[in-house]
Amino acid sequence: MDCYLVFLLILPFVWASIRVLNFKLASQTLPPGPKPFPIIGNILQLSNLPHQALAKLSKTYGPLMTLKLGSITTIVISSPNLAKEALQRHDQAFSSRSIPDMAHVFDHHKFSMAWLPTNSKWKNLRKACATQIFATQRLDATQALRQTKVQELLNHVNKSCKSGAPIDIGRLVFTTVLNSISNTFFSMDLAQYDSSLSQEFRDLVCGLADEAGRPNIADYFPALRLIDPQGVRKRTSIYFTKLFGIFDGIFNQRLQLRASSEGFKANNDVLDSFLSLIEEGNSEISLIDIKHLLLDLFLAGIDTTSSTVEWAMAVLLHNPIKMAKARDELDEVLGKGGHVQESDISKFHYLQAIVKETFRLHPLVPFLIPHKAETNIEICGFIVPKNAQILINVWAMGRDSSIWQNPNLFMPERFLEQDIDFKGRDFELIPFGAGRRICPGLPLANRMVHLMLASLVYYSAWKLPDEMRPEHMDMGETFGLTLHREVPLRAIPIKSL
């Protein structure tokens, strides 16, 4: 009888608790989004240009949107305020990565700074990058090297001026960036402007970027990973094998040289710095870590930098008045017959605005590298569930009319009127990301993009081939980890100095 009375007394409290719990669960809903189809979810709505498709969907469902991609819950963020919420306020909770199947080739995800969680290994790799490669002192020490490679670019452009034939600007810039980075890492050129090797490297780098960025059915249905239905893992394995083969040859030659030569003199390049750390015995980084790290930096640095310069030249050729204004500024700062130096970049205010506007319209990585929620997180009254994939649609943010006036127009002047940078502080423009997972190569990319673009604009005038008018240029883009031009940019240099 006593137990029955106790039960009657407790029952109202239990009932009230259940009501409160049900209310909380009901209120903790996912962000809105398009209704998914059975099994496949919203995969068909991605199209071949997912960044554009999701930008359109966000106009209907809002800047915090849920998609079901197969078995994967994906949260799409399309506004600066929400990006700041995710990458600054909830930086730790969203610091892990949603790892694509292609990154499992050669266990790359276990060594790659791009895909590792923010554990001790990741911190060691990040520290090594900051001290051995991207520190200001290091970059200042390699300034002359980059200047030499850009001069080689200009020499090639000068030869093309005499022939009057159009040149593939993207390929030319790619070779310059490839040799700049290979000399920084290995003290050697890996390609020549007139050789097929440059195009082979470009095919490898762009191929890997495409595999990393394109929608893969095996990522949406992990049970299909062993089958590899689209052949992504197979193609990635071929690319990795070729690149690691090149790296292994360079590594082995350097190790033999260091071991056999009593009077060995270090090149003081990145490879020597890392090998010295290992030999000192107090480094937590192994040779295999270095190989995977350099692969990441090699791929990311070459593809994003060369693609940005190609896009910048494309939008300038598409807007001749802006090109003329950029040249006028360079002439005013440098005079006739001057030399573009990295130390001059801070004086090129309009050129810097052009680069920012290029990043806004054609961001390097339209979704950044996908993040993953480590736990349930509440944002704007909605729940971002644990293990959800987080996509930051920086392409959509760059085309948002509530942020930018006339967002589809190329207007560098907008950045002369407002103090917005791209280094992770201003979330309206975060092509390199923000927070602890911001791209570590930003300092080098910043120097190389401005140096090459200023040199191409200053030393030569340019015209389109076949009497093409600027308004007839194809400005279409192809989707991958990096946005490339759908049609390679070809132009004819005209000697101007």
C-alpha positions as CSV (number, residue, x, y, z in Angstrom):
1,M,0.0,0.0,0.0
2,D,2.8,2.3,0.9
3,C,4.5,1.6,-2.5
4,Y,1.3,2.3,-4.3
5,L,1.0,5.7,-2.5
6,V,4.6,6.5,-3.4
7,F,3.9,5.6,-7.0
8,L,0.9,7.9,-7.1
9,L,2.9,10.8,-5.6
10,I,5.8,10.3,-8.0
11,L,3.7,9.8,-11.2
12,P,2.9,13.5,-11.7
13,F,6.6,14.4,-11.5
14,V,7.5,11.6,-13.9
15,W,4.8,12.8,-16.3
16,A,5.9,16.4,-16.0
17,S,9.5,15.4,-16.6
18,I,8.6,13.4,-19.8
19,R,6.6,16.4,-21.1
20,V,9.6,18.7,-20.5
21,L,12.0,16.2,-22.1
22,N,9.7,15.8,-25.1
23,F,9.5,19.6,-25.5
24,K,13.2,19.9,-25.4
25,L,13.7,17.2,-28.0
26,A,11.1,18.7,-30.2
27,S,12.8,22.1,-30.0
28,Q,16.2,20.7,-30.8
29,T,15.5,20.3,-34.5
30,L,17.8,20.2,-37.4
31,P,18.1,23.3,-39.6
32,P,15.6,23.5,-42.4
33,G,16.3,22.0,-45.8
34,P,14.8,20.4,-48.9
35,K,12.9,17.2,-48.4
36,P,15.2,14.2,-49.1
37,F,14.3,11.4,-51.4
38,P,14.3,7.9,-49.8
39,I,17.8,6.3,-49.5
40,I,19.6,8.8,-51.8
41,G,18.5,11.9,-49.9
42,N,19.4,15.2,-51.7
43,I,22.2,13.9,-53.8
44,L,20.5,14.7,-57.1
45,Q,20.2,18.3,-56.1
46,L,24.0,18.8,-56.0
47,S,24.3,19.0,-59.8
48,N,27.7,19.3,-61.4
49,L,28.3,22.6,-59.7
50,P,27.4,21.9,-56.1
51,H,28.5,25.3,-54.7
52,Q,26.1,27.1,-57.1
53,A,23.3,24.6,-56.5
54,L,23.5,24.9,-52.7
55,A,23.7,28.7,-53.0
56,K,20.4,28.7,-54.8
57,L,18.9,26.3,-52.2
58,S,20.0,28.6,-49.3
59,K,17.9,31.4,-50.7
60,T,14.9,29.2,-50.0
61,Y,15.9,27.4,-46.8
62,G,18.2,30.0,-45.2
63,P,22.0,30.3,-44.5
64,L,21.9,27.3,-42.1
65,M,20.6,24.4,-44.1
66,T,20.4,20.6,-43.7
67,L,20.9,18.1,-46.5
68,K,20.8,14.4,-46.4
69,L,23.5,13.0,-48.8
70,G,22.9,9.3,-48.7
71,S,23.6,8.3,-45.1
72,I,25.5,11.5,-44.3
73,T,23.8,14.5,-42.6
74,T,25.3,17.6,-44.1
75,I,24.9,21.2,-42.6
76,V,25.6,24.0,-45.1
77,I,26.5,27.4,-43.8
78,S,26.2,30.3,-46.2
79,S,26.5,33.5,-44.2
80,P,29.5,35.3,-42.5
81,N,27.8,35.5,-39.1
82,L,27.1,31.7,-39.0
83,A,30.6,31.0,-40.4
84,K,32.0,33.0,-37.5
85,E,29.8,31.1,-35.1
86,A,31.1,27.8,-36.4
87,L,34.8,28.6,-37.0
88,Q,35.3,30.9,-34.0
89,R,32.9,30.4,-31.2
90,H,32.6,26.6,-31.8
91,D,36.0,26.2,-33.3
92,Q,37.0,23.2,-31.2
93,A,33.7,21.4,-31.7
94,F,34.0,21.8,-35.5
95,S,37.7,21.3,-35.8
96,S,37.7,17.7,-37.1
97,R,37.4,16.7,-40.7
98,S,34.8,14.8,-42.7
99,I,37.3,12.5,-44.5
100,P,36.5,11.5,-48.1
101,D,37.2,8.0,-49.3
102,M,40.0,9.2,-51.6
103,A,42.0,10.4,-48.6
104,H,42.3,6.8,-47.3
105,V,44.6,5.9,-50.2
106,F,48.1,5.0,-48.7
107,D,46.6,5.8,-45.3
108,H,47.0,9.5,-46.2
109,H,44.4,10.5,-43.7
110,K,46.5,9.2,-40.9
111,F,49.4,11.5,-41.8
112,S,47.9,14.4,-43.6
113,M,47.7,17.7,-41.8
114,A,44.6,18.5,-43.9
115,W,42.6,15.4,-42.7
116,L,44.0,14.7,-39.2
117,P,41.9,15.7,-36.2
118,T,43.5,18.5,-34.1
119,N,45.6,16.0,-32.0
120,S,49.2,16.1,-31.0
121,K,50.4,14.8,-34.4
122,W,48.5,17.6,-36.1
123,K,49.9,20.2,-33.7
124,N,53.5,19.0,-34.4
125,L,52.9,19.2,-38.2
126,R,51.4,22.6,-37.9
127,K,54.3,23.8,-35.7
128,A,56.8,22.4,-38.2
129,C,55.1,24.4,-41.0
130,A,55.0,27.6,-39.0
131,T,58.7,27.4,-38.1
132,Q,60.4,25.7,-41.0
133,I,58.4,27.0,-44.0
134,F,56.0,29.9,-43.5
135,A,57.6,32.0,-40.8
136,T,58.3,35.6,-41.9
137,Q,62.0,35.1,-41.5
138,R,62.0,32.0,-43.7
139,L,59.9,33.6,-46.4
140,D,62.1,36.7,-46.5
141,A,65.2,34.4,-46.9
142,T,63.6,32.7,-50.0
143,Q,62.4,36.0,-51.6
144,A,65.2,36.1,-54.1
145,L,64.4,32.5,-55.2
146,R,60.8,33.5,-56.0
147,Q,62.0,36.6,-57.8
148,T,64.2,34.5,-60.0
149,K,61.4,32.2,-60.9
150,V,59.1,35.1,-61.8
151,Q,61.9,36.6,-64.0
152,E,62.0,33.2,-65.8
153,L,58.3,33.6,-66.4
154,L,58.7,37.1,-67.8
155,N,61.6,35.9,-70.1
156,H,59.2,33.3,-71.5
157,V,56.5,35.9,-72.0
158,N,59.0,38.2,-73.7
159,K,59.8,35.4,-76.2
160,S,56.1,35.0,-76.9
161,C,55.7,38.7,-77.6
162,K,58.0,38.3,-80.6
163,S,56.0,35.4,-82.0
164,G,52.6,37.0,-81.5
165,A,51.1,33.7,-80.6
166,P,48.6,33.3,-77.8
167,I,49.9,31.6,-74.6
168,D,48.1,29.4,-72.0
169,I,48.4,31.7,-69.0
170,G,47.2,29.0,-66.5
171,R,49.9,26.6,-67.7
172,L,52.6,29.3,-67.7
173,V,51.7,30.3,-64.2
174,F,51.4,26.7,-63.0
175,T,55.0,26.0,-64.2
176,T,56.3,29.1,-62.3
177,V,54.5,28.1,-59.1
178,L,55.6,24.5,-59.5
179,N,59.3,25.5,-59.8
180,S,59.1,28.1,-57.0
181,I,57.7,25.6,-54.6
182,S,59.9,22.7,-55.7
183,N,63.0,25.0,-55.2
184,T,61.7,26.0,-51.8
185,F,61.3,22.4,-50.8
186,F,64.0,20.5,-52.8
187,S,66.3,23.2,-54.4
188,M,65.4,22.0,-57.9
189,D,63.1,22.7,-60.9
190,L,60.6,20.0,-61.7
191,A,59.5,21.4,-65.1
192,Q,60.4,23.7,-68.0
193,Y,58.1,26.0,-69.8
194,D,58.6,24.3,-73.2
195,S,58.4,20.7,-71.9
196,S,55.5,18.3,-71.6
197,L,56.6,17.5,-68.0
198,S,54.8,20.7,-66.8
199,Q,51.5,19.6,-68.3
200,E,52.0,16.1,-66.8
201,F,52.4,17.6,-63.3
202,R,49.4,19.9,-63.9
203,D,47.3,16.9,-64.9
204,L,48.4,15.1,-61.7
205,V,47.7,18.0,-59.4
206,C,44.4,19.0,-61.0
207,G,43.3,15.4,-61.2
208,L,43.8,15.0,-57.5
209,A,42.0,18.2,-56.7
210,D,39.1,17.0,-58.8
211,E,39.0,13.6,-57.1
212,A,39.1,15.4,-53.7
213,G,36.3,17.8,-54.5
214,R,33.8,16.0,-56.8
215,P,30.8,14.2,-55.2
216,N,31.6,10.5,-54.6
217,I,28.8,8.0,-54.0
218,A,31.2,6.0,-51.8
219,D,31.4,9.0,-49.4
220,Y,27.6,9.1,-49.0
221,F,27.2,5.3,-48.6
222,P,30.3,4.1,-46.7
223,A,29.3,0.5,-47.3
224,L,30.2,1.0,-51.0
225,R,33.8,2.0,-50.3
226,L,35.2,-1.5,-51.0
227,I,33.4,-1.5,-54.4
228,D,34.7,2.0,-55.4
229,P,31.7,2.5,-57.8
230,Q,33.1,5.6,-59.5
231,G,36.7,4.6,-59.5
232,V,37.8,7.5,-57.4
233,R,40.0,5.5,-55.1
234,K,41.6,3.7,-58.1
235,R,42.4,7.0,-59.9
236,T,43.7,8.6,-56.7
237,S,46.0,5.6,-56.1
238,I,47.5,6.1,-59.5
239,Y,48.1,9.8,-58.9
240,F,49.6,9.2,-55.4
241,T,51.8,6.5,-56.7
242,K,53.3,8.8,-59.3
243,L,53.8,11.7,-57.0
244,F,55.2,9.6,-54.1
245,G,57.5,8.0,-56.6
246,I,58.9,11.4,-57.5
247,F,59.3,12.3,-53.8
248,D,60.9,9.0,-52.9
249,G,63.5,9.5,-55.6
250,I,64.3,13.0,-54.3
251,F,64.3,11.9,-50.7
252,N,66.6,8.9,-51.3
253,Q,69.1,10.9,-53.3
254,R,69.3,13.6,-50.6
255,L,69.6,11.0,-47.8
256,Q,72.4,9.2,-49.7
257,L,74.2,12.5,-50.3
258,R,73.9,13.4,-46.6
259,A,75.2,10.0,-45.6
260,S,78.1,9.7,-48.0
261,S,79.6,13.2,-48.3
262,E,81.8,14.2,-45.4
263,G,81.9,17.7,-46.7
264,F,78.1,17.7,-47.4
265,K,76.7,21.3,-47.4
266,A,73.0,21.6,-46.6
267,N,70.9,23.4,-49.1
268,N,68.9,25.0,-46.3
269,D,65.8,24.1,-48.1
270,V,62.6,22.7,-46.5
271,L,63.7,19.0,-47.0
272,D,67.1,19.6,-45.4
273,S,65.5,21.4,-42.5
274,F,63.1,18.5,-41.8
275,L,65.8,15.9,-42.2
276,S,68.0,17.8,-39.8
277,L,65.2,17.8,-37.3
278,I,64.9,14.0,-37.6
279,E,68.7,13.5,-37.2
280,E,68.7,15.6,-34.1
281,G,66.5,13.0,-32.5
282,N,64.2,15.4,-30.7
283,S,61.6,15.7,-33.4
284,E,58.2,14.0,-33.2
285,I,58.0,14.0,-37.0
286,S,59.0,11.0,-39.0
287,L,60.2,10.7,-42.6
288,I,56.8,9.3,-43.7
289,D,55.1,12.3,-41.9
290,I,57.3,14.6,-44.0
291,K,56.5,12.9,-47.2
292,H,52.7,13.2,-46.7
293,L,53.1,16.7,-45.4
294,L,55.0,17.9,-48.4
295,L,52.5,16.2,-50.6
296,D,49.7,18.2,-49.0
297,L,51.6,21.5,-49.3
298,F,52.8,20.7,-52.8
299,L,49.3,20.0,-54.1
300,A,47.5,22.8,-52.2
301,G,50.2,25.4,-52.8
302,I,50.5,24.9,-56.6
303,D,46.9,24.4,-57.5
304,T,45.4,27.2,-55.5
305,T,48.0,29.8,-56.2
306,S,48.2,29.2,-60.0
307,S,44.4,29.0,-60.3
308,T,44.0,32.3,-58.4
309,V,46.5,34.1,-60.7
310,E,44.8,32.7,-63.8
311,W,41.4,33.8,-62.5
312,A,42.7,37.3,-61.7
313,M,44.2,37.7,-65.2
314,A,40.9,36.4,-66.7
315,V,38.7,39.0,-64.8
316,L,41.2,41.8,-65.8
317,L,41.1,40.8,-69.4
318,H,37.3,40.6,-69.1
319,N,37.3,44.2,-67.6
320,P,39.9,46.2,-69.7
321,I,39.2,49.4,-67.7
322,K,40.2,47.7,-64.5
323,M,43.4,46.3,-66.2
324,A,44.3,49.8,-67.3
325,K,43.8,51.1,-63.8
326,A,46.0,48.4,-62.3
327,R,48.8,49.2,-64.8
328,D,48.5,52.9,-64.1
329,E,49.0,52.2,-60.4
330,L,52.0,50.0,-61.0
331,D,53.5,52.6,-63.4
332,E,53.0,55.3,-60.7
333,V,54.6,53.3,-57.9
334,L,57.5,51.7,-59.9
335,G,58.0,54.2,-62.8
336,K,59.0,53.1,-66.2
337,G,61.6,50.3,-66.3
338,G,61.2,49.5,-62.6
339,H,61.2,46.0,-61.0
340,V,58.4,44.4,-59.0
341,Q,59.6,43.3,-55.6
342,E,57.7,41.6,-52.8
343,S,58.5,44.6,-50.6
344,D,56.4,46.7,-53.0
345,I,53.2,44.7,-52.5
346,S,52.0,46.9,-49.7
347,K,52.1,50.0,-52.0
348,F,49.9,48.3,-54.7
349,H,46.5,49.2,-53.1
350,Y,44.4,48.7,-56.2
351,L,46.2,45.4,-57.1
352,Q,45.5,44.2,-53.6
353,A,41.9,45.1,-54.1
354,I,41.9,43.1,-57.4
355,V,43.2,40.0,-55.6
356,K,40.5,40.4,-52.9
357,E,37.8,40.7,-55.5
358,T,39.1,37.7,-57.3
359,F,39.0,35.7,-54.0
360,R,35.4,36.9,-53.5
361,L,34.1,35.9,-57.0
362,H,36.3,32.8,-57.5
363,P,37.3,31.5,-54.0
364,L,40.1,28.9,-54.0
365,V,38.1,26.2,-52.3
366,P,34.3,26.9,-52.6
367,F,33.3,24.8,-49.6
368,L,36.7,25.1,-47.8
369,I,37.8,21.6,-46.6
370,P,34.7,19.9,-45.0
371,H,34.5,20.1,-41.2
372,K,32.8,17.6,-38.9
373,A,30.9,18.1,-35.7
374,E,32.5,16.3,-32.7
375,T,29.3,16.7,-30.6
376,N,25.8,18.1,-30.8
377,I,26.0,21.9,-31.1
378,E,23.2,24.4,-31.0
379,I,23.3,27.3,-33.5
380,C,20.4,29.8,-33.8
381,G,18.0,27.5,-32.0
382,F,18.8,24.5,-34.3
383,I,20.9,21.4,-33.5
384,V,24.0,20.5,-35.6
385,P,24.2,16.8,-34.8
386,K,27.3,14.9,-33.8
387,N,29.3,13.6,-36.9
388,A,27.5,15.9,-39.3
389,Q,29.5,17.1,-42.2
390,I,29.9,20.9,-42.2
391,L,30.2,22.8,-45.5
392,I,31.0,26.5,-45.4
393,N,29.9,27.8,-48.8
394,V,32.2,30.8,-49.2
395,W,31.3,31.0,-52.9
396,A,27.7,31.7,-51.8
397,M,28.9,34.3,-49.3
398,G,30.8,36.1,-52.0
399,R,27.7,36.4,-54.2
400,D,25.3,37.4,-51.4
401,S,23.5,40.7,-52.3
402,S,22.8,41.4,-48.6
403,I,26.6,41.6,-48.1
404,W,27.9,42.9,-51.3
405,Q,26.5,45.6,-53.6
406,N,26.2,44.3,-57.2
407,P,27.7,41.0,-56.1
408,N,28.1,39.5,-59.6
409,L,30.1,42.5,-60.9
410,F,33.9,42.7,-60.7
411,M,34.4,45.9,-58.6
412,P,37.8,46.0,-56.9
413,E,37.0,49.5,-55.8
414,R,34.7,48.1,-53.1
415,F,37.8,47.0,-51.2
416,L,39.3,50.5,-51.3
417,E,36.2,51.8,-49.5
418,Q,36.1,49.2,-46.7
419,D,38.8,47.5,-44.6
420,I,38.2,43.8,-45.3
421,D,41.0,41.3,-45.4
422,F,41.2,37.6,-46.3
423,K,43.3,36.4,-43.5
424,G,40.6,34.9,-41.3
425,R,39.6,38.0,-39.4
426,D,36.7,39.2,-41.6
427,F,34.3,36.4,-42.2
428,E,32.8,38.1,-45.3
429,L,36.0,37.0,-47.1
430,I,37.6,33.7,-45.9
431,P,39.0,31.9,-48.9
432,F,41.7,30.4,-46.8
433,G,39.3,29.5,-44.0
434,A,39.5,30.7,-40.4
435,G,40.2,29.5,-36.9
436,R,42.6,26.8,-36.0
437,R,42.2,25.1,-39.4
438,I,43.0,28.2,-41.5
439,C,45.3,27.3,-44.4
440,P,48.9,27.4,-43.1
441,G,50.2,28.3,-46.5
442,L,48.4,31.7,-46.6
443,P,51.6,33.8,-46.0
444,L,53.4,32.2,-49.0
445,A,50.3,32.3,-51.2
446,N,49.8,36.0,-50.4
447,R,53.3,36.8,-51.6
448,M,53.3,34.7,-54.7
449,V,49.9,35.7,-56.0
450,H,50.6,39.4,-55.7
451,L,54.1,39.1,-57.1
452,M,53.1,37.1,-60.2
453,L,50.0,39.2,-60.9
454,A,51.8,42.5,-60.6
455,S,54.6,41.2,-62.8
456,L,52.3,40.0,-65.6
457,V,50.3,43.2,-65.6
458,Y,53.3,45.6,-65.3
459,Y,55.8,44.1,-67.8
460,S,53.3,43.4,-70.7
461,A,50.1,44.5,-72.1
462,W,47.7,41.7,-73.1
463,K,45.1,41.1,-75.8
464,L,42.7,38.3,-76.4
465,P,43.3,36.0,-79.4
466,D,41.3,35.8,-82.6
467,E,40.0,39.4,-82.1
468,M,37.8,38.1,-79.3
469,R,35.9,40.8,-77.4
470,P,36.2,40.8,-73.6
471,E,32.4,40.4,-73.2
472,H,32.5,37.2,-75.2
473,M,35.0,35.5,-72.9
474,D,33.8,32.2,-71.3
475,M,34.0,32.7,-67.6
476,G,32.5,29.3,-66.7
477,E,34.0,27.2,-63.9
478,T,34.5,23.5,-63.2
479,F,34.0,22.2,-59.7
480,G,36.6,20.4,-57.7
481,L,38.4,20.9,-54.4
482,T,39.7,24.0,-56.3
483,L,37.6,26.0,-58.8
484,H,39.2,25.9,-62.2
485,R,38.3,27.7,-65.3
486,E,36.1,25.7,-67.7
487,V,38.0,27.1,-70.7
488,P,41.8,27.7,-70.2
489,L,42.8,31.3,-70.4
490,R,44.7,32.2,-73.6
491,A,46.0,35.6,-74.4
492,I,48.7,37.4,-76.4
493,P,51.4,39.4,-74.6
494,I,52.4,42.7,-76.1
495,K,55.8,44.1,-75.1
496,S,55.2,47.4,-73.2
497,L,58.5,48.2,-71.5
